[in-house]
Amino acid sequence: MATSRDELGRRGEDEAARYLRGLGYRIVGRRERVLRGDIDIVALDGRTVVFVEVRTRSDTAHGHPAETVGFAKQRRLATLVNAYIRRHRLEDQSVRIDVVAVTFDAAGKPIVEHYQNAFDDPG
């Protein structure tokens, strides 16, 4: 059902943002609309602009959430990130793309895994 999937995604993004804030990141944008897509979280880690793809699952029965960031998703995300960089004139800034995987256990407790610099720009 789309609504519960959307709700699960929002919960995952909320947990990812909370986790990143706990590490000292400053969240500067959520669900940033670029071209015809969204960047889940834009944050600052010191002086580095970090673009975060959040992947959420209610369990790992069908694989780990990070496994869903395949080559096509990486290319799409790189396109969105590059458009965001141009739009906000961040060409001179240090940037990276992270993936945060959130899995909710049977009790509903989030398990958060953070992959810094998850992949090189495939574009």
N, C-alpha and C positions, 0 to 999 in steps of 0.2 A: 504494500500500500504506500503510495507516494507520500502521504502526510507523515506517517511514522518514520519513513526513511529521511524525509526532510528534517523532522524533529531530532532524529538520531544524529544527523549531520550537524545541526545547530548545537546540540549538546557536546559533540566532539570538538567543535570549534571553540565553544566556551571553555572547555577543559584545557585545550591547547593554549588558549590565550592566558588562562590562569597560570598554567605551568610556565610559560615563557616569562610572564611578569615576575614569577617567583625566582627566575634566573637573572632578573634585572633588565630584561628587554623592555623597551617602551613600545607599546602597540600604537601605531599611528594610523592604521586603517584596517577595516574588516570588510570582507566581501566587496573589494574594490572592483568596480565594473570597468573593464578595459576591452575595447573592440567588442566582441560578442561573447565574452567570458568573464569570469570572476577570479580574482586572486584572493584566497581565503583570508590571509593575514599579511599585513605589511608591518614590520617592526624595525626598531633600531637596536642593535647589539653594539653598544658603544657608538662608534662612528660608521659602522657597517649597516647598510640597508639590507634587511633580510626579508625575502619573499617566502612565505610559508604555505605549503600545500598540506592540508589536513585531511587525513583519510581515517574514517571511523567505521568500526564494525561492532556488532553486538556480541560476536564470538569469533573464533578462528576456524570454525568448522569448514569454511570454504576458503581458507587461506588467511595469511596475515594481511592487515590493511596496507602495509607498505608495498606489498607485492602488486598492488593495483596501479602503481605508478610506473607503467610500462613506457616504452619508447615513444609511442604516439602521445601519451599524456605529457611526457617530458618536453616533446617538441611544442605542443600546444601551450604549456606553461611558459616555456622560454619565449614564445611569441608574445604572450601577454605581458611578461616581465619587461621585455625590450620596448614594448609600446608604452608601458607605464614609465619606464626610465626616460624615454623621449618626451612624453607628456609633461613630466615634472622636472625636466632638465637635470637629471641626476647622472649624466654621462661621466662626470669626474668623481663620482662616489664609489666607494668599495661596496660591492653587492655580492650576495650569495643566495642560493635557493636551498631551503631546508624542507624536510618532510617531517611532520609530526603524525605518528600513528596512534590512534586512541582505540582501545578495545575495552568494552564494558564486560566485567565478569558477571557470573550468575547473580550476584547480589547487587549488581548495578554500579559497582565501584570501578572507576576508570583506571586503566593501565596505560600510561603515557610513555611512548618511546620517541626520542628525538634524534633525527639523523641530520646533522649539520652538513652543509655543502653536499647534499644528497646526490647530485649529479652535475656533470659539466653541461654547459649550454649545448644541446645537441643541434641547435640551429646554426 
